[in-house]
Amino acid sequence: MESKSLPKKICIIDGQGGGIGATLIKYIKEAYGESVELIGLGTNAIATAQMLKSGANKGASGENAICRTVYEVDCIIGPITISWANSMLGEVTPKIAEAITSCPALKILLPLSQERIELVGVSKEPLPHLVQAVIAGKLKEVVNHV
């Protein structure tokens, strides 16, 4: 009897309007289809709705949903600010930032920020280029690892 591995659980986290998360989900779904389970977690309902509209398999909103779900996934993807307390106009609570950075899942963070923080040594690339780097880089290893 042949054993079929379960799809990798990939959590996409975003806030505010959900545009970054929606873009990630669209391109990851195109690249990996049903070999991944995409969970869209929004810091608010609008962000979650956008990620679901883009093809997330599941979605939930708010601090508790994020803090619980990140411990059940293989990988977390989102803008770097999901790991910074009080970022995204305060939508990322200290509890959210702590849960994301403390959970054992691999984190793939895009160097996108509207905060007054400069990341030295990181080149400024448009979102589509960053998404392609995610898909062709470490995420490929996560999805193909049995």
C-alpha positions as CSV (number, residue, x, y, z in Angstrom):
1,M,0.0,0.0,0.0
2,E,1.4,3.4,-1.0
3,S,1.6,6.1,1.6
4,K,0.7,9.5,0.4
5,S,2.1,12.5,2.4
6,L,-0.1,15.2,3.7
7,P,0.1,18.6,2.1
8,K,2.5,21.0,3.8
9,K,0.7,23.6,5.9
10,I,1.8,27.1,4.9
11,C,0.5,30.0,7.0
12,I,0.4,33.4,5.3
13,I,0.0,36.3,7.7
14,D,-0.9,39.9,6.8
15,G,-2.8,42.9,8.1
16,Q,-4.2,46.2,7.0
17,G,-5.7,45.6,3.5
18,G,-4.2,42.1,3.0
19,G,-2.6,42.9,-0.3
20,I,0.8,41.3,0.4
21,G,-0.8,38.1,1.7
22,A,-3.2,37.9,-1.2
23,T,-0.4,38.3,-3.7
24,L,1.6,35.6,-1.9
25,I,-1.3,33.2,-1.9
26,K,-2.1,33.7,-5.5
27,Y,1.4,32.9,-6.7
28,I,2.1,30.1,-4.2
29,K,-1.2,28.4,-5.3
30,E,-0.2,28.8,-8.9
31,A,3.2,27.3,-8.3
32,Y,2.3,24.4,-5.9
33,G,-1.4,23.8,-6.3
34,E,-2.9,21.4,-3.9
35,S,0.5,20.1,-2.6
36,V,0.2,22.8,0.0
37,E,-2.5,23.9,2.4
38,L,-2.6,27.7,2.5
39,I,-3.9,29.2,5.7
40,G,-4.6,33.0,5.5
41,L,-4.3,34.6,8.9
42,G,-5.2,38.3,9.1
43,T,-4.7,40.7,11.9
44,N,-8.1,41.9,10.8
45,A,-11.1,40.6,8.8
46,I,-10.4,42.6,5.7
47,A,-6.9,41.1,5.3
48,T,-8.3,37.6,5.9
49,A,-11.1,38.1,3.3
50,Q,-8.6,39.2,0.7
51,M,-6.4,36.1,1.3
52,L,-9.4,33.8,1.1
53,K,-10.5,35.5,-2.1
54,S,-7.0,34.8,-3.5
55,G,-7.3,31.1,-2.9
56,A,-6.4,30.3,0.7
57,N,-7.8,27.0,1.8
58,K,-8.7,28.4,5.3
59,G,-8.7,31.7,7.0
60,A,-9.1,33.3,10.4
61,S,-8.7,36.7,11.9
62,G,-7.3,38.2,15.1
63,E,-4.8,37.7,17.8
64,N,-6.1,34.4,19.2
65,A,-6.4,32.8,15.8
66,I,-2.8,33.7,14.9
67,C,-1.3,32.8,18.2
68,R,-2.9,29.3,18.1
69,T,-2.4,28.5,14.5
70,V,1.3,29.3,14.1
71,Y,2.1,26.3,16.3
72,E,0.3,23.9,13.9
73,V,2.0,24.9,10.6
74,D,5.2,23.9,8.7
75,C,6.0,27.4,7.5
76,I,5.0,31.0,8.1
77,I,5.3,33.6,5.3
78,G,4.6,37.4,5.5
79,P,6.1,40.8,5.7
80,I,8.9,41.2,8.3
81,T,6.6,43.4,10.3
82,I,4.5,40.4,11.5
83,S,7.3,39.8,13.9
84,W,7.5,43.3,15.3
85,A,5.2,44.2,18.2
86,N,2.9,47.2,17.5
87,S,3.7,47.3,13.8
88,M,1.1,47.8,11.0
89,L,-0.5,50.7,12.9
90,G,-0.7,48.6,16.0
91,E,-2.4,45.6,14.4
92,V,0.5,43.3,15.3
93,T,0.1,42.9,19.1
94,P,3.0,41.9,21.3
95,K,1.4,38.5,21.7
96,I,1.2,38.0,17.9
97,A,4.9,39.0,17.5
98,E,5.9,36.7,20.3
99,A,3.9,33.7,19.0
100,I,5.3,34.1,15.5
101,T,8.9,34.4,16.6
102,S,8.6,31.6,19.3
103,C,6.9,28.9,17.3
104,P,9.0,26.2,15.7
105,A,7.7,26.8,12.1
106,L,10.2,28.1,9.5
107,K,9.6,31.8,9.0
108,I,10.1,33.3,5.5
109,L,9.8,37.1,5.9
110,L,9.7,39.7,3.2
111,P,11.7,42.8,3.8
112,L,8.7,45.1,3.5
113,S,7.9,47.8,6.0
114,Q,6.1,51.1,6.4
115,E,7.7,51.5,9.9
116,R,10.5,54.0,10.6
117,I,13.1,51.2,10.4
118,E,15.9,50.8,7.8
119,L,17.1,47.2,7.1
120,V,20.7,47.6,6.2
121,G,22.1,45.2,3.5
122,V,18.7,44.4,2.1
123,S,18.0,45.5,-1.4
124,K,14.6,47.1,-2.2
125,E,12.7,44.9,-4.6
126,P,9.1,45.1,-5.8
127,L,6.6,42.7,-4.3
128,P,6.4,40.4,-7.4
129,H,10.2,39.9,-7.3
130,L,10.1,39.0,-3.6
131,V,7.2,36.6,-4.1
132,Q,9.1,34.8,-6.9
133,A,12.2,34.6,-4.6
134,V,10.0,33.0,-1.9
135,I,8.6,30.4,-4.4
136,A,11.9,29.5,-5.9
137,G,13.8,29.6,-2.6
138,K,13.3,28.1,0.8
139,L,9.6,27.4,0.2
140,K,10.5,25.0,-2.6
141,E,12.6,23.0,0.0
142,V,9.7,23.0,2.5
143,V,7.2,21.8,0.0
144,N,9.4,19.1,-1.5
145,H,10.7,17.8,1.8
146,V,9.0,14.6,2.7
